Amino acid sequence: MRNSCEYNVTVVADPDLKFGQDGNPWTSVRVAWNDNVRNANGEWETKSTVYASVKAFGKLATNVAESVEKGMPLVVIATKMPLPRAYTNKEGETAVSLDIIADNVLFPLSYSAVEARREERVATAPMEVG
């Protein structure tokens, strides 16, 4: 089993489904989470908010694009370290965002119920070797 990271996030923008030059789908969805700490009174305070772009490829990309909307809570599973990316924010300052390559995207059922449907698998012909 590979090591993985789990990110509990909130979607801050609807997914953007695109297709590569090879025709394969990929999507990017902006997410955020708060870095909360307890203050001297024992109350939770938000120290900072972290923003990231979650990237998904193939069937996961199309399922994310069809299922995810702004405001939804998600759990993102990734086995690769997030990649920092510099950009210029609205104020013209250089800022850093994280790109997370998703291995899976889940809906936390502790917040709401979801309706799932299984996709039909398409049979493919075996590859010829030789």
C-alpha positions as CSV (number, residue, x, y, z in Angstrom):
1,M,0.0,0.0,0.0
2,R,1.3,3.5,-0.9
3,N,1.3,6.3,1.6
4,S,-1.4,8.9,0.9
5,C,-2.6,12.3,2.1
6,E,-6.2,13.1,2.9
7,Y,-7.4,16.7,2.4
8,N,-10.8,17.7,3.9
9,V,-11.7,20.7,1.7
10,T,-14.5,22.9,0.6
11,V,-15.0,23.6,-3.1
12,V,-14.7,27.3,-3.8
13,A,-15.4,27.2,-7.6
14,D,-17.1,24.8,-10.0
15,P,-14.9,22.3,-11.7
16,D,-13.4,23.1,-15.1
17,L,-13.4,20.1,-17.4
18,K,-10.9,20.2,-20.3
19,F,-9.4,17.7,-22.8
20,G,-5.8,17.3,-23.5
21,Q,-4.3,17.1,-27.1
22,D,-4.7,13.3,-26.9
23,G,-8.4,13.7,-26.2
24,N,-8.2,12.5,-22.6
25,P,-10.3,14.5,-20.0
26,W,-8.8,16.3,-17.1
27,T,-10.4,18.8,-14.6
28,S,-9.3,21.4,-12.1
29,V,-11.3,22.4,-9.2
30,R,-10.4,25.2,-6.7
31,V,-10.7,24.2,-3.0
32,A,-9.9,25.7,0.4
33,W,-9.4,24.6,4.0
34,N,-8.8,26.5,7.2
35,D,-5.7,26.0,9.4
36,N,-7.5,26.2,12.8
37,V,-5.8,26.5,16.2
38,R,-7.0,26.8,19.8
39,N,-6.4,30.2,21.4
40,A,-5.6,30.8,25.1
41,N,-9.3,30.5,26.0
42,G,-9.6,27.1,24.3
43,E,-11.7,28.4,21.4
44,W,-11.0,27.6,17.8
45,E,-9.6,30.4,15.6
46,T,-8.8,30.4,12.0
47,K,-5.0,31.0,11.6
48,S,-5.1,31.0,7.8
49,T,-7.0,29.7,4.8
50,V,-5.2,27.5,2.4
51,Y,-6.2,27.5,-1.3
52,A,-5.4,24.7,-3.8
53,S,-6.3,23.4,-7.2
54,V,-7.2,19.7,-7.3
55,K,-6.4,18.1,-10.6
56,A,-8.1,14.9,-11.7
57,F,-7.5,12.9,-14.9
58,G,-9.4,10.3,-16.9
59,K,-12.7,8.9,-15.6
60,L,-12.2,10.6,-12.3
61,A,-12.0,14.0,-14.1
62,T,-15.4,13.5,-15.8
63,N,-17.0,12.2,-12.6
64,V,-15.7,15.2,-10.6
65,A,-17.0,17.6,-13.3
66,E,-20.4,15.9,-13.3
67,S,-20.8,15.6,-9.5
68,V,-19.0,18.5,-7.8
69,E,-20.3,22.0,-7.2
70,K,-19.1,25.1,-5.5
71,G,-19.8,25.0,-1.7
72,M,-19.6,21.2,-1.4
73,P,-17.3,19.5,1.2
74,L,-15.0,16.9,-0.2
75,V,-12.3,14.5,0.8
76,V,-9.4,14.4,-1.7
77,I,-7.0,11.5,-1.6
78,A,-3.5,12.0,-3.1
79,T,-0.4,9.9,-3.1
80,K,1.9,12.6,-4.5
81,M,3.1,15.6,-2.6
82,P,1.2,18.8,-3.6
83,L,3.1,21.0,-6.0
84,P,3.5,24.7,-5.1
85,R,2.7,27.1,-8.0
86,A,3.4,30.9,-7.9
87,Y,0.8,33.2,-9.4
88,T,-0.1,36.9,-9.3
89,N,-3.2,37.6,-7.2
90,K,-5.9,40.3,-7.7
91,E,-3.8,42.8,-5.7
92,G,-0.8,42.3,-8.1
93,E,1.2,40.4,-5.4
94,T,3.0,37.1,-5.9
95,A,1.2,34.3,-4.1
96,V,1.5,30.6,-3.9
97,S,-1.1,28.0,-4.6
98,L,-0.9,24.2,-4.3
99,D,-1.7,21.8,-7.1
100,I,-2.9,18.5,-5.7
101,I,-3.1,15.5,-8.1
102,A,-6.1,13.5,-6.9
103,D,-6.2,9.7,-6.8
104,N,-9.7,9.8,-5.5
105,V,-12.4,12.3,-4.5
106,L,-15.0,11.4,-1.9
107,F,-18.1,12.9,-0.4
108,P,-18.0,13.0,3.4
109,L,-21.3,11.4,4.4
110,S,-21.1,13.0,7.9
111,Y,-22.3,16.3,6.2
112,S,-25.0,15.1,3.8
113,A,-26.4,12.1,1.9
114,V,-25.5,11.6,-1.7
115,E,-27.0,9.5,-4.5
116,A,-24.4,7.3,-6.3
117,R,-24.8,5.5,-9.6
118,R,-22.5,2.9,-11.0
119,E,-21.1,3.6,-14.4
120,E,-21.3,0.7,-16.9
121,R,-17.9,-0.7,-17.8
122,V,-17.1,-0.8,-21.5
123,A,-15.4,-4.0,-22.6
124,T,-12.2,-3.6,-24.5
125,A,-10.5,-6.1,-26.8
126,P,-7.4,-7.7,-25.4
127,M,-4.1,-6.3,-26.7
128,E,-2.2,-8.3,-29.2
129,V,1.3,-9.1,-28.2
130,G,3.9,-9.9,-30.8
